[in-house]
Structures are given as structure tokens and as C-alpha cells.
């Protein structure tokens, strides 16, 4: 729990939150373009490897070194599983069949699951009636988005949507577990978890996809580069900083910001369109997440805590 006594500090953190929302909002379009010709496991293995290389290079330039103790590396590995290996791969697989905009909406429910996990497991952040309303609104939105497909018995697309929700729960766990790195420079858990993620995924890529046999398109390779550099390496540095300054639930506020961003980018570059039911679900999800993450106004408040 960190207090920010200067309004200027809070303004800077909120600007970083908006930047993180934009970087992650664009990631769904990057993924959609990438998996068009690169299989999901190989695409994500390359993403984590490139991001790890960039982050390690920046750390070296800053004169910082990753810790050598076994405990910290175990935590890096857990963070990698929760925040990259599992969700990255599930999202990439899901986007083989669902639109980038729909993926952005479903994945924006991270604050809902973060709140539920903190309520059940850690209880390190306060609950309120407004947050419970947020959970209810978000769940209604999810049901509106995937309910029609479930009733119609759509197979793989429904599985893809459920995969998105599992990825979202994994992100929620990562936001909470990220509190274990408060004593480290934000780039260290970002670099360490990306490196662990690459170590986990590369062998799977070699066995499953045999990447040397692939012929990726130029657009897929450019999407991979943009995803790794901007939506992963840079975004993860910002993410770990914000977990320390705004808290785990506060950090996931970027989820409701990235929904319109992700949908707009998908519409602009991929010519995607949402169904009427999905639009209603989007409104419910955004309202629910906003209710849970926008801090209430306080009279004569001189500090903001999370």
C-alpha cells in the first residue's frame, strides 16, 4: 500500500495507466495479425524471447543485475506462468477464431476477477457495495457476450471465449502475486518473468510447431515485433511499477480504458464489427470495471492510497 502525497505524482501514474491501456489495447490486433501465419505457441515463445532480450539489455545499460537467489527466481517463474505463458498462449489460440475487439472486451474483466481473488484469498484491498455492483455488472456483460453462442451450441468459438476468461483469471492472479516484487526495480520482475516464460515456451514451440518449417508473412512478423517491443517489454515495465504505486486493483483499471481502444483499433485495422449483444455486453463490462476501479472522491484529500 503506497501513498502519493503530491498531485503531480498521481497525475504521472494515471498517464502511465493510460499508456499501458493503449499498449495492451493494441496487443489484440497485433496478435490477430500474428497468428494468421505463425502458430500460437511459437508466436508467444518468440514474443517472450524478444521481450526478455530487450529488457535484459536495458537492465545492463542501467547497470542493474537480476538477483541470483533461488527464491526470487521461483517467484519469477510463477509470475511468468500467471502473467505470460498461460494467458498469452490462451489469448493467441482464442484469436484464431474470435475478433480482436471481442478478445479485448472479454479480457477487460481482469479487475472483476482480481477483486474476487483478493476478497477470497488475500483481502489486502477493501471491498464496498460499489465494487460488488461492478462484479455484478461485469458478469452480466460476460453472459451477454458469450450467452448467445452458448445457447446456439457454437463449439470452437465458445471454447475460445472461455479460454479468454481463463486468461483473464490468470492475469488477476498475476496482479496480486506481483506484490511480491515491491522491493525490486520494476524492470527486474518484468525481465525475469519474460526470461522464464521464454524458457518454458521455446521447447514446446520446437516440439509442437517445428518453427523452422514455417513461412510467416511480413505482416505477422511486424505484428510480432510490435507486440514484443511495445505491448510486452515496455508495457510490463509500466505494469510492475503501477502494481507498486496504484495497487493490484488500481492497476487493472487500465482494463476498462483498453476496451474502447482495443475495439477501435480492431475496427480500424481489421474492419471488425461487434454484434448488438456484444455492444450491450461491452457497456455492462465497462460500467462494472469503472465502478470497481475509479476511486471515490474525497473531500480535502491530500493523499491517495490503494
C-alpha positions in Angstrom: 0.0 0.0 0.0 1.7 3.2 -1.2 0.6 6.7 -0.6 1.2 9.5 -3.1 1.2 12.9 -1.4 1.8 15.0 -4.5 -1.0 15.5 -7.0 1.7 15.7 -9.7 2.8 12.2 -8.8 -0.7 10.8 -9.1 -1.2 12.6 -12.5 2.0 10.9 -13.8 0.9 7.5 -12.6 -2.5 7.9 -14.3 -0.8 8.9 -17.5 1.2 5.8 -17.3 -2.0 3.9 -16.7 -3.5 5.4 -19.9 -0.3 4.5 -21.9 -0.5 0.9 -20.5 -4.1 0.7 -21.6 -3.1 1.8 -25.2 -0.2 -0.6 -25.4 -2.3 -3.6 -24.3 -5.3 -2.4 -26.3 -3.2 -2.6 -29.4 -1.9 -6.1 -28.5 -5.1 -7.8 -29.6 -4.8 -6.6 -33.1 -1.0 -7.5 -33.1 -2.0 -11.0 -32.0 -4.7 -11.4 -34.6 -2.3 -10.4 -37.4 0.5 -12.5 -36.0 -1.4 -15.8 -35.6 -2.6 -15.6 -39.1 0.6 -17.3 -40.3 2.5 -18.1 -37.0 1.1 -20.8 -34.7 0.1 -19.6 -31.2 2.8 -21.4 -29.2 5.7 -20.3 -31.5 4.3 -16.8 -31.7 4.2 -16.4 -27.9 7.6 -18.1 -27.5 9.1 -15.5 -29.9 7.2 -12.7 -28.1 8.6 -13.6 -24.7 12.1 -14.2 -26.0 12.3 -10.9 -27.8 10.9 -9.0 -24.9 13.3 -10.7 -22.5 16.3 -9.8 -24.7 15.2 -6.1 -24.8 14.5 -5.9 -21.0 17.8 -7.6 -20.1 19.7 -5.3 -22.5 18.1 -2.2 -20.8 18.9 -3.6 -17.4 22.5 -4.0 -18.4 22.6 -0.4 -19.8 21.3 0.8 -16.4 23.9 -1.1 -14.5 21.4 -3.5 -12.9 21.7 -7.2 -12.5 19.0 -9.8 -11.8 19.0 -11.4 -8.4 20.8 -14.8 -8.1 18.8 -16.3 -5.2 16.6 -19.3 -5.8 13.6 -17.8 -4.0 13.3 -14.8 -6.3 13.7 -17.0 -9.4 10.9 -19.2 -8.2 8.8 -16.2 -7.9 9.8 -15.1 -11.4 8.7 -18.5 -12.8 5.4 -18.3 -11.0 4.8 -14.8 -12.4 5.8 -15.9 -15.8 3.2 -18.7 -15.7 0.5 -16.4 -14.5 1.3 -13.3 -16.5 2.7 -14.6 -19.8 2.9 -18.3 -20.5 -0.7 -19.2 -19.7 -2.6 -16.0 -20.7 -0.5 -15.1 -23.7 -0.9 -18.6 -25.2 -4.6 -18.9 -24.5 -5.3 -15.4 -26.0 -3.3 -16.2 -29.1 -5.1 -19.5 -29.5 -8.5 -17.8 -28.9 -7.8 -15.2 -31.6 -7.6 -17.9 -34.2 -11.4 -17.8 -34.2 -12.6 -14.7 -32.4 -12.2 -11.0 -33.3 -9.5 -8.8 -31.6 -12.2 -6.4 -30.4 -14.2 -9.2 -28.7 -11.0 -10.5 -27.1 -10.3 -7.0 -25.7 -13.8 -6.9 -24.1 -13.6 -10.3 -22.5 -10.0 -9.7 -21.3 -11.0 -6.4 -19.8 -12.8 -8.2 -16.9 -9.4 -8.7 -15.1 -10.4 -6.2 -12.3 -13.5 -8.3 -11.6 -11.5 -11.5 -11.0 -8.8 -9.5 -9.2 -11.3 -8.2 -6.8 -12.9 -11.7 -6.3 -9.5 -13.2 -5.7 -8.4 -10.5 -3.2 -11.7 -10.9 -1.4 -11.3 -14.7 -1.1 -7.5 -15.1 -0.7 -5.6 -12.0 0.4 -8.1 -9.4 1.5 -5.4 -6.7 1.1 -7.7 -4.2 -0.5 -11.1 -3.0 0.9 -14.4 -4.1 -0.5 -17.5 -2.0 -1.0 -21.0 -2.1 -2.3 -19.9 -0.2 -5.4 -17.3 -2.9 -6.1 -19.9 -5.6 -5.7 -22.1 -3.8 -8.2 -19.1 -3.8 -10.5 -18.8 -7.5 -10.2 -22.5 -8.0 -11.0 -22.4 -5.6 -14.0 -19.3 -7.3 -15.4 -20.7 -10.8 -15.0 -23.9 -9.7 -16.8 -21.8 -8.3 -19.6 -19.8 -11.6 -19.9 -23.1 -13.5 -20.1 -24.5 -11.2 -22.7 -21.3 -11.6 -24.8 -21.0 -15.4 -24.7 -24.5 -16.4 -23.8 -26.0 -16.4 -27.3 -23.1 -18.5 -28.7 -23.5 -21.0 -25.8 -27.2 -21.4 -26.4 -26.6 -21.9 -30.1 -24.1 -24.6 -29.4 -21.2 -22.9 -31.2 -18.3 -25.1 -30.4 -14.8 -23.8 -31.0 -15.8 -20.1 -30.8 -17.3 -20.7 -27.4 -14.2 -22.6 -26.3 -12.1 -19.6 -27.5 -14.2 -17.2 -25.4 -13.9 -19.4 -22.3 -10.1 -19.5 -23.0 -10.1 -15.7 -22.9 -11.8 -15.8 -19.5 -9.3 -18.3 -18.1 -6.5 -16.0 -19.3 -8.3 -13.1 -17.6 -8.3 -15.0 -14.3 -4.6 -15.8 -14.7 -3.9 -12.1 -15.2 -5.9 -11.3 -12.0 -3.7 -13.8 -10.1 -0.6 -12.2 -11.6 -1.7 -8.7 -10.5 -1.9 -10.0 -6.9 1.2 -12.1 -7.0 3.1 -9.1 -8.4 3.0 -7.5 -4.9 5.9 -9.9 -4.0 8.3 -7.7 -6.1 7.8 -4.4 -4.3 11.5 -4.3 -3.2 12.8 -4.8 -6.7 13.2 -2.3 -9.6 10.1 -2.7 -11.8 12.2 -3.9 -14.7 13.6 -6.9 -12.8 10.4 -8.9 -12.4 9.5 -7.9 -16.0 12.8 -9.2 -17.4 13.0 -12.2 -15.1 9.4 -13.4 -15.8 9.9 -12.9 -19.6 13.1 -14.9 -19.5 11.4 -17.7 -17.5 8.4 -17.6 -19.9 10.8 -18.0 -22.9 12.5 -20.9 -21.2 9.1 -22.6 -20.7 7.7 -21.9 -24.2 10.6 -22.4 -26.6 10.9 -26.2 -26.0 7.1 -26.5 -26.6 7.5 -24.5 -29.8 10.2 -26.7 -31.1 8.3 -29.9 -30.4 4.8 -28.8 -31.4 5.3 -26.3 -34.3 8.8 -27.0 -35.7 9.2 -23.3 -36.4 12.0 -23.9 -39.0 9.3 -25.2 -41.3 7.0 -22.1 -41.1 6.7 -19.4 -43.7 5.4 -16.3 -41.8 4.1 -13.3 -43.7 5.6 -9.9 -43.4 2.6 -8.5 -41.6 2.8 -11.3 -39.0 6.5 -10.7 -38.4 5.9 -6.9 -38.0 3.0 -7.6 -35.6 5.2 -9.9 -33.6 7.9 -7.2 -33.3 5.4 -4.5 -32.3 3.8 -6.9 -29.8 7.1 -7.9 -28.2 8.7 -4.4 -28.1 5.8 -2.1 -27.2 2.9 -4.3 -25.9 5.2 -6.6 -23.9 8.7 -5.2 -23.0 7.6 -1.6 -22.4 4.1 -2.5 -21.1 5.5 -4.9 -18.5 7.9 -2.3 -17.0 4.9 0.1 -16.6 2.7 -2.7 -15.2 5.1 -3.7 -12.4 5.6 0.0 -11.5 1.9 0.6 -11.2 1.3 -2.5 -9.1 3.6 -0.8 -6.5 2.1 2.7 -6.8 -1.6 2.1 -7.5 -2.1 -1.4 -6.1 -3.3 -4.5 -7.9 -6.9 -3.5 -8.4 -5.9 0.1 -9.2 -3.5 -1.2 -11.9 -6.2 -3.2 -13.5 -8.2 0.0 -14.1 -6.4 0.1 -17.4 -8.7 -2.8 -18.4 -11.8 -0.5 -18.8 -9.7 2.0 -20.7 -8.3 -0.5 -23.1 -11.7 -1.8 -24.1 -12.7 1.1 -26.4 -9.1 1.3 -27.5 -8.9 -2.4 -28.4 -12.2 -2.3 -30.2 -11.4 0.9 -32.1 -8.0 -0.5 -33.3 -9.6 -3.7 -34.4 -12.3 -1.8 -36.3 -9.7 0.5 -37.9 -7.1 -2.0 -39.0 -9.1 -5.3 -39.2 -12.6 -3.9 -40.2 -14.2 -5.7 -37.3 -17.8 -5.1 -36.1 -19.5 -6.1 -32.9 -22.9 -7.6 -32.7 -25.7 -5.7 -30.9 -25.5 -8.1 -28.0 -21.7 -7.6 -27.7 -22.2 -3.9 -27.7 -24.6 -4.2 -24.7 -22.2 -6.5 -23.0 -19.3 -4.0 -23.6 -21.3 -1.3 -21.9 -22.0 -3.5 -18.9 -18.4 -4.6 -18.7 -17.0 -1.1 -18.9 -19.6 0.2 -16.3 -18.7 -2.7 -14.0 -15.0 -2.3 -14.2 -15.2 1.5 -13.9 -17.3 1.2 -10.7 -14.7 -1.1 -9.2 -11.6 0.8 -10.2 -12.3 4.6 -10.2 -11.5 5.8 -6.7 -14.3 7.7 -4.9 -13.9 11.4 -4.4 -12.8 12.5 -1.0 -13.2 15.9 0.5 -9.9 17.8 1.2 -8.0 14.7 0.3 -4.2 15.2 0.3 -3.1 11.7 -0.3 -4.3 8.8 -2.5 -3.8 5.2 -1.2 -4.6 1.8 -2.6 
